[in-house]
Amino acid sequence: VVLANLNIPKQAARDWIRRSHNVRGLPFLEVQVDLGPVPSSSSSPSSSSSLGIIGNTGSGEIEPYESPTHPEISIMLTAKDDKAAEQAAIQIGKALLSRGVSVGYNV
C-alpha cells in the first residue's frame, strides 16, 4: 500500500493515473481533503478562495486545483476539530479494508 499526496491540479491528469492503475489491476482511491474556506486578506480573486488549493504542474506554473468529480473518500478537516485527522485515517483504513487491502491496525 502506498499513500501518496498527489498535488496534481488537473482532474484529467488524476483520471489518467486512476486508469493506469485500473489497467494493471491495482486499486486506486482518490481522497478529497476539504480544508474549508480559504482565508483572504484582500478582495482580489487571485488571493481569494476562488483559487481553492493550487498545485504545481511540473512546468513551474501554478494552476487552480480542480476538485475531484467522484472521490472515493471526502474528508472535511477544520482547525476546531482535533480528532479530524484520526477520523480521516480510520475512514481511509475502512475504505482500504472494504477493497480487500490489509491494514496494520484495527478500524
Number of C-alpha atoms within 10 A of each C-alpha: 8 5 7 6 7 10 13 18 20 18 14 12 12 17 14 11 12 16 14 13 13 12 9 8 9 10 14 17 14 16 17 16 14 14 13 12 11 13 9 13 8 9 8 10 10 12 14 15 14 14 14 19 16 15 18 15 14 8 6 8 8 12 16 16 18 17 15 17 10 10 13 13 14 16 18 13 17 14 9 7 10 10 11 15 14 9 14 18 13 15 16 19 18 17 15 17 13 10 11 10 12 12 13 6 7 7 11
